[in-house]
Amino acid sequence: MAAANVKQFVFLWEGKDRKGKALKGEMRANGEAVVNATLRRQGVTVTKIKKQSALAGKGRITEKDISLFTRQLATMMKAGVPLLQAFDIVGKGHNNPAVAKLLSDIKNDVETGSSLSAAFRKYPLHFDALFCNLVAAGEQAGILDALLDRLATYKEKILAIKSKIKSALVYPVSILVVAFVITAVIMIFVVPAFKDLFSSFGADLPGPTVIVINISDFFVKWWLAIFGSIGFSLWYFFYTWKRSEKLQAAMDRLMLRLPIFGVLIRKATIARFARTLSTMFAAGVPLVEALDSVAGASGNKVYFDATKKIQSEVSTGTSLTVAMQNADVFPNMVLQMTAIGEESGSLDAMLTKVADFYEGEVDDAVASISSLMEPVIMVVLGVLIGGLVVAMYMPIFKMGKVVSGGG
């Protein structure tokens, strides 16, 4: 494990093979001497080595990239393609240079004698403990292709459920942000133009119009402070949230209590818990060790703490069902399915069914929330924007009645 913690760099190298053909490439290593030695073993005479300033290639590696790579690697290994050749095919076929670079580095580690799981462990930002543990289990049992296939399915399911949660949360937030921006533009630029027009009327303005004009005056005077305060508050919140476990725990608890969205997040978290535990248990990972990875993959501090409590109780001989019941965060249906799985010796199959059920529930919940939010948002926008427009046109209607009455 010590080797994994040594700082490594990316080196660009140029050289010639045994036939004198010019070659060049990149290699990740601790220093120039390692690059020289590695290339010499491959029959390359090095002429130039240059250290890159940045380790990563252009682009950013996302969870979707890792999920796609896992599926491609699993498919190729099932088809009988050798591991190193599979890395070559996937790496060269990827349109994200950062992913291609990552795969090239992992391939180099495997070529120099490292196990695949050990090579993955050098990149904890992209391959978590669960991923590495499953790959290690597959290597030890000689069923790496089957484990990679199961791991790819797991990554795809988790990615899909995360995407659905994000879409359910992002849609109303984005609409509200747009509504705020439109309202601000109306208050800062449109209402003052009407105010100048109304000043020539020489008559008392209706109450709603006066309120809107006063709010507009406030916006015009303080718009810089308003937007600055909102921007700073958001930045400070996310800055603190990333660094404060207490704030993260409080936000996770709050998210579970939110009306409508809280139920959705809870179902998604339970689906992730069941899917992760099922995947680990089916791979032959001992239950106590599997629960450690499940806690890390839960994505919610409430369920992280609950899973750690379950792990502690299971390690002292308590059954999984009883430990989950004591945690008091799982619905009765989950507890019953777990109990049946324990009694029948098919825990992984039962947990998979639980995960499938709750993933379906999340799908239905997202669909119903989307159909519910659309009319609600339309009403809110209609009242907000429509109210501003009516308030601005009320004096004009009033003047029209006066003129027509006088005529």
C-alpha positions as CSV (number, residue, x, y, z in Angstrom):
1,M,0.0,0.0,0.0
2,A,3.0,2.3,0.5
3,A,3.7,2.4,-3.2
4,A,0.2,3.6,-3.9
5,N,0.8,6.7,-1.8
6,V,4.0,7.8,-3.6
7,K,3.4,10.9,-5.7
8,Q,3.6,10.1,-9.4
9,F,3.9,12.3,-12.5
10,V,3.2,12.1,-16.2
11,F,6.2,12.0,-18.5
12,L,6.3,12.6,-22.2
13,W,9.0,10.5,-23.8
14,E,10.6,10.0,-27.2
15,G,12.9,7.2,-28.3
16,K,13.7,4.5,-30.9
17,D,12.9,0.8,-31.0
18,R,15.4,-2.0,-31.8
19,K,14.9,-1.4,-35.6
20,G,15.6,2.4,-35.2
21,K,11.9,3.4,-35.6
22,A,11.1,6.7,-33.9
23,L,8.5,6.3,-31.0
24,K,6.9,8.6,-28.5
25,G,4.3,8.4,-25.8
26,E,3.3,9.2,-22.2
27,M,4.0,7.3,-19.0
28,R,3.0,7.8,-15.4
29,A,5.8,7.1,-12.9
30,N,7.6,8.4,-9.8
31,G,10.6,9.8,-11.7
32,E,12.6,9.8,-14.9
33,A,14.7,6.8,-13.8
34,V,11.6,4.6,-13.6
35,V,10.5,5.7,-17.1
36,N,14.0,4.9,-18.5
37,A,14.0,1.5,-16.9
38,T,10.5,0.5,-18.0
39,L,11.1,1.6,-21.6
40,R,14.5,-0.2,-21.7
41,R,12.8,-3.4,-20.6
42,Q,10.4,-2.9,-23.6
43,G,13.4,-2.5,-26.0
44,V,13.1,1.2,-26.4
45,T,16.2,3.5,-26.4
46,V,15.1,6.8,-24.8
47,T,16.3,10.0,-26.4
48,K,14.1,12.6,-24.5
49,I,12.0,12.6,-21.4
50,K,9.9,15.6,-20.2
51,K,7.7,15.9,-17.1
52,Q,4.2,17.1,-17.7
53,S,3.0,19.9,-15.4
54,A,-0.5,18.4,-15.0
55,L,-1.3,14.8,-14.2
56,A,-4.7,14.7,-15.8
57,G,-5.5,15.0,-19.5
58,K,-7.9,17.6,-20.9
59,G,-11.5,17.0,-19.8
60,R,-13.0,15.8,-16.6
61,I,-13.7,12.2,-15.7
62,T,-17.3,11.7,-14.7
63,E,-19.2,8.8,-13.0
64,K,-20.8,8.1,-16.4
65,D,-17.3,7.7,-18.0
66,I,-16.4,5.1,-15.3
67,S,-19.7,3.3,-15.7
68,L,-19.3,3.1,-19.5
69,F,-15.7,1.9,-19.1
70,T,-16.8,-0.8,-16.7
71,R,-19.5,-2.0,-19.1
72,Q,-17.1,-2.1,-22.1
73,L,-14.4,-3.9,-20.1
74,A,-16.9,-6.5,-18.8
75,T,-18.2,-7.1,-22.4
76,M,-14.8,-7.5,-23.8
77,M,-13.6,-9.9,-21.1
78,K,-16.8,-12.0,-21.5
79,A,-16.0,-12.2,-25.2
80,G,-12.5,-13.5,-24.4
81,V,-10.5,-10.4,-25.2
82,P,-7.2,-10.3,-23.1
83,L,-7.2,-7.7,-20.3
84,L,-4.4,-5.5,-21.6
85,Q,-5.8,-5.6,-25.2
86,A,-9.3,-4.6,-23.8
87,F,-7.7,-1.6,-22.0
88,D,-6.1,-0.6,-25.3
89,I,-9.4,-0.9,-27.3
90,V,-11.4,1.0,-24.7
91,G,-8.8,3.7,-24.1
92,K,-8.1,4.4,-27.8
93,G,-11.9,4.5,-28.6
94,H,-12.7,7.0,-25.9
95,N,-13.3,10.6,-26.9
96,N,-12.4,12.0,-23.5
97,P,-8.6,12.4,-23.3
98,A,-8.6,12.3,-19.5
99,V,-10.3,8.9,-19.5
100,A,-7.9,7.6,-22.2
101,K,-5.0,8.8,-20.1
102,L,-6.3,7.2,-16.9
103,L,-6.8,3.8,-18.7
104,S,-3.3,4.0,-20.2
105,D,-1.8,4.6,-16.7
106,I,-3.8,1.7,-15.3
107,K,-2.7,-0.5,-18.1
108,N,0.9,0.4,-17.5
109,D,0.6,-0.5,-13.8
110,V,-0.9,-3.9,-14.8
111,E,1.9,-4.5,-17.4
112,T,4.5,-3.9,-14.7
113,G,3.1,-6.6,-12.5
114,S,0.4,-4.9,-10.4
115,S,-3.0,-6.6,-10.0
116,L,-6.0,-4.9,-11.5
117,S,-7.5,-4.1,-8.2
118,A,-4.2,-2.6,-6.9
119,A,-4.0,-0.5,-10.0
120,F,-7.5,0.8,-9.5
121,R,-6.8,1.6,-5.8
122,K,-4.2,4.2,-6.9
123,Y,-7.1,6.3,-8.2
124,P,-9.6,6.6,-5.3
125,L,-11.3,9.6,-6.9
126,H,-12.6,7.4,-9.7
127,F,-12.7,3.9,-8.2
128,D,-14.1,3.7,-4.7
129,A,-13.5,0.9,-2.1
130,L,-16.6,-1.0,-3.3
131,F,-15.3,-1.1,-6.9
132,C,-11.8,-2.2,-5.9
133,N,-13.1,-4.8,-3.4
134,L,-15.3,-6.4,-6.1
135,V,-12.5,-6.5,-8.7
136,A,-10.2,-8.0,-6.1
137,A,-12.9,-10.7,-5.3
138,G,-13.2,-11.4,-9.0
139,E,-9.5,-11.8,-9.4
140,Q,-9.1,-14.1,-6.4
141,A,-12.1,-16.3,-7.5
142,G,-11.1,-16.3,-11.2
143,I,-14.5,-14.8,-12.2
144,L,-13.4,-11.3,-13.1
145,D,-15.6,-11.1,-16.2
146,A,-18.7,-12.0,-14.2
147,L,-17.9,-9.6,-11.4
148,L,-17.2,-6.8,-13.8
149,D,-20.5,-7.5,-15.5
150,R,-22.3,-7.3,-12.1
151,L,-20.3,-4.2,-11.2
152,A,-21.2,-2.5,-14.5
153,T,-24.9,-3.2,-13.9
154,Y,-24.6,-1.8,-10.4
155,K,-22.9,1.4,-11.7
156,E,-25.6,1.8,-14.4
157,K,-28.4,1.4,-11.9
158,I,-26.9,3.8,-9.3
159,L,-26.1,6.3,-12.0
160,A,-29.7,6.1,-13.4
161,I,-31.3,6.7,-10.0
162,K,-28.9,9.6,-9.2
163,S,-29.8,11.2,-12.6
164,K,-33.6,10.9,-11.8
165,I,-33.2,12.5,-8.4
166,K,-31.2,15.4,-9.9
167,S,-33.7,15.9,-12.7
168,A,-36.6,16.0,-10.1
169,L,-34.8,18.5,-8.0
170,V,-33.1,20.7,-10.7
171,Y,-36.3,21.4,-12.7
172,P,-38.2,23.4,-10.1
173,V,-35.0,25.1,-8.8
174,S,-34.0,26.2,-12.3
175,I,-37.6,27.5,-13.0
176,L,-37.5,29.5,-9.8
177,V,-34.1,31.0,-10.6
178,V,-35.4,32.0,-14.1
179,A,-38.5,33.6,-12.5
180,F,-36.3,35.5,-10.0
181,V,-34.1,36.8,-12.8
182,I,-37.1,37.9,-14.9
183,T,-38.7,39.6,-11.9
184,A,-35.4,41.4,-11.2
185,V,-35.1,42.6,-14.8
186,I,-38.7,43.9,-14.7
187,M,-38.1,45.7,-11.4
188,I,-34.8,47.3,-12.4
189,F,-35.6,48.3,-16.1
190,V,-39.3,48.0,-16.9
191,V,-41.0,49.4,-13.8
192,P,-38.9,52.7,-13.7
193,A,-40.0,53.4,-17.3
194,F,-43.6,53.1,-16.2
195,K,-42.9,55.2,-13.1
196,D,-41.7,58.1,-15.3
197,L,-44.9,57.8,-17.4
198,F,-47.1,57.8,-14.3
199,S,-45.4,60.9,-12.8
200,S,-47.0,63.0,-15.6
201,F,-50.5,61.7,-14.8
202,G,-50.8,63.9,-11.7
203,A,-53.3,61.5,-10.1
204,D,-53.1,59.1,-7.2
205,L,-51.9,55.6,-8.2
206,P,-53.6,52.4,-7.2
207,G,-52.3,50.6,-4.1
208,P,-50.8,47.6,-6.0
209,T,-49.0,49.9,-8.4
210,V,-47.5,51.9,-5.5
211,I,-46.2,48.7,-3.8
212,V,-44.6,47.5,-7.0
213,I,-43.0,50.9,-7.6
214,N,-41.6,50.9,-4.0
215,I,-40.2,47.4,-4.5
216,S,-38.7,48.5,-7.8
217,D,-37.1,51.6,-6.2
218,F,-35.5,49.3,-3.6
219,F,-34.2,46.9,-6.3
220,V,-32.8,49.8,-8.4
221,K,-31.0,51.2,-5.3
222,W,-29.7,48.0,-3.9
223,W,-29.6,45.5,-6.8
224,L,-25.8,45.1,-6.6
225,A,-26.0,44.4,-2.9
226,I,-28.9,41.9,-3.4
227,F,-27.2,39.9,-6.1
228,G,-23.9,40.1,-4.3
229,S,-25.4,38.8,-1.0
230,I,-27.2,36.0,-2.8
231,G,-24.1,35.0,-4.7
232,F,-21.9,35.2,-1.5
233,S,-24.4,33.3,0.5
234,L,-24.6,30.4,-2.0
235,W,-20.8,30.3,-2.3
236,Y,-20.3,30.4,1.5
237,F,-23.0,27.7,2.0
238,F,-21.4,25.3,-0.5
239,Y,-17.9,26.1,0.7
240,T,-18.9,25.4,4.3
241,W,-21.0,22.3,3.3
242,K,-18.0,20.7,1.6
243,R,-15.9,21.1,4.8
244,S,-18.4,20.6,7.6
245,E,-19.6,17.1,8.4
246,K,-22.1,18.6,10.9
247,L,-23.7,20.8,8.1
248,Q,-23.7,17.8,5.7
249,A,-25.5,15.6,8.3
250,A,-28.0,18.4,9.1
251,M,-28.7,18.9,5.3
252,D,-29.1,15.1,4.8
253,R,-31.6,15.0,7.7
254,L,-33.5,18.0,6.3
255,M,-33.6,16.5,2.8
256,L,-35.3,13.4,4.2
257,R,-38.0,15.6,5.9
258,L,-38.8,17.7,2.8
259,P,-42.4,17.4,1.7
260,I,-42.8,15.3,-1.5
261,F,-39.0,15.3,-2.3
262,G,-38.1,13.7,1.1
263,V,-40.0,10.5,0.3
264,L,-38.3,10.4,-3.1
265,I,-34.8,10.8,-1.6
266,R,-35.5,8.1,1.0
267,K,-36.7,5.6,-1.6
268,A,-33.6,6.3,-3.7
269,T,-31.3,5.8,-0.7
270,I,-32.9,2.5,0.3
271,A,-32.6,1.3,-3.4
272,R,-28.9,2.2,-3.3
273,F,-28.4,0.5,0.1
274,A,-30.1,-2.7,-1.2
275,R,-28.4,-2.7,-4.6
276,T,-24.9,-2.2,-3.0
277,L,-25.3,-4.9,-0.3
278,S,-26.8,-7.3,-2.9
279,T,-23.8,-6.8,-5.3
280,M,-21.2,-7.1,-2.5
281,F,-22.9,-10.2,-0.9
282,A,-23.3,-12.0,-4.3
283,A,-19.6,-11.5,-4.9
284,G,-18.8,-13.4,-1.8
285,V,-17.7,-10.5,0.3
286,P,-18.4,-11.2,4.0
287,L,-21.4,-9.4,5.4
288,V,-19.6,-7.2,7.9
289,E,-17.0,-6.1,5.3
290,A,-19.8,-5.6,2.7
291,L,-21.7,-3.3,5.1
292,D,-18.6,-1.0,5.3
293,S,-18.8,-0.4,1.6
294,V,-22.6,0.0,1.8
295,A,-22.2,2.7,4.4
296,G,-19.8,4.6,2.1
297,A,-22.1,4.2,-0.9
298,S,-25.3,5.2,0.9
299,G,-25.0,8.9,-0.1
300,N,-26.9,10.1,3.0
301,K,-25.4,10.7,6.5
302,V,-28.6,9.3,8.2
303,Y,-28.2,6.0,6.4
304,F,-24.4,6.1,6.7
305,D,-24.8,6.2,10.5
306,A,-27.5,3.6,10.5
307,T,-25.4,1.2,8.3
308,K,-22.4,1.6,10.7
309,K,-24.7,0.8,13.6
310,I,-26.0,-2.3,11.7
311,Q,-22.4,-3.3,10.9
312,S,-21.5,-3.1,14.6
313,E,-24.5,-5.2,15.7
314,V,-23.9,-7.8,13.0
315,S,-20.3,-8.2,14.0
316,T,-21.4,-9.2,17.5
317,G,-23.7,-11.9,16.2
318,T,-27.0,-10.1,15.7
319,S,-28.9,-11.1,12.5
320,L,-29.1,-8.5,9.7
321,T,-32.9,-8.2,9.9
322,V,-32.8,-7.5,13.7
323,A,-30.0,-5.0,13.2
324,M,-31.8,-3.2,10.4
325,Q,-35.0,-3.1,12.6
326,N,-33.0,-1.6,15.4
327,A,-31.7,1.1,13.1
328,D,-35.3,2.3,12.6
329,V,-34.8,3.8,9.1
330,F,-36.1,0.9,6.9
331,P,-39.8,0.2,5.9
332,N,-41.4,-3.0,7.0
333,M,-41.4,-4.4,3.5
334,V,-37.6,-4.1,3.4
335,L,-37.3,-5.9,6.7
336,Q,-39.6,-8.7,5.7
337,M,-37.7,-9.3,2.4
338,T,-34.4,-9.3,4.3
339,A,-35.8,-11.8,6.8
340,I,-37.0,-14.1,4.0
341,G,-33.6,-13.8,2.3
342,E,-31.7,-14.7,5.5
343,E,-34.0,-17.7,6.3
344,S,-33.9,-19.1,2.7
345,G,-30.2,-18.4,2.1
346,S,-30.9,-16.1,-0.9
347,L,-30.2,-12.7,0.7
348,D,-28.6,-11.3,-2.5
349,A,-31.6,-12.2,-4.6
350,M,-34.1,-10.7,-2.1
351,L,-32.0,-7.5,-1.8
352,T,-31.9,-7.3,-5.6
353,K,-35.7,-7.5,-5.7
354,V,-35.9,-4.8,-3.0
355,A,-33.6,-2.6,-5.1
356,D,-35.7,-3.2,-8.2
357,F,-38.9,-2.4,-6.4
358,Y,-37.6,0.9,-4.9
359,E,-36.0,1.9,-8.2
360,G,-39.4,1.5,-9.8
361,E,-40.9,3.5,-7.0
362,V,-38.4,6.3,-7.7
363,D,-39.3,6.2,-11.4
364,D,-43.0,6.6,-10.6
365,A,-42.3,9.3,-8.0
366,V,-40.2,11.3,-10.4
367,A,-43.0,11.1,-13.1
368,S,-45.7,12.1,-10.6
369,I,-43.6,15.0,-9.2
370,S,-42.8,16.3,-12.7
371,S,-46.5,16.2,-13.7
372,L,-47.5,17.8,-10.4
373,M,-44.8,20.5,-10.5
374,E,-45.5,21.8,-14.0
375,P,-49.0,23.2,-13.2
376,V,-47.8,24.5,-9.8
377,I,-44.9,26.3,-11.4
378,M,-47.1,27.7,-14.1
379,V,-49.5,29.1,-11.5
380,V,-46.7,30.6,-9.4
381,L,-45.1,32.2,-12.5
382,G,-48.6,33.4,-13.7
383,V,-49.4,35.0,-10.4
384,L,-45.9,36.6,-10.1
385,I,-45.4,37.9,-13.6
386,G,-49.1,38.5,-14.3
387,G,-49.5,40.4,-11.0
388,L,-46.6,42.7,-11.9
389,V,-48.1,43.4,-15.4
390,V,-51.6,44.1,-14.0
391,A,-50.2,46.3,-11.3
392,M,-48.4,48.4,-13.9
393,Y,-51.4,48.7,-16.2
394,M,-54.0,49.5,-13.5
395,P,-53.2,53.3,-13.7
396,I,-53.5,53.2,-17.5
397,F,-56.9,51.5,-17.3
398,K,-57.9,54.1,-14.6
399,M,-56.9,56.9,-16.9
400,G,-58.8,55.3,-19.8
401,K,-62.0,55.3,-17.8
402,V,-61.6,58.9,-16.7
403,V,-61.0,60.0,-20.3
404,S,-63.9,58.0,-21.7
405,G,-66.1,59.2,-18.9
406,G,-65.1,62.8,-19.5
407,G,-65.7,62.4,-23.2
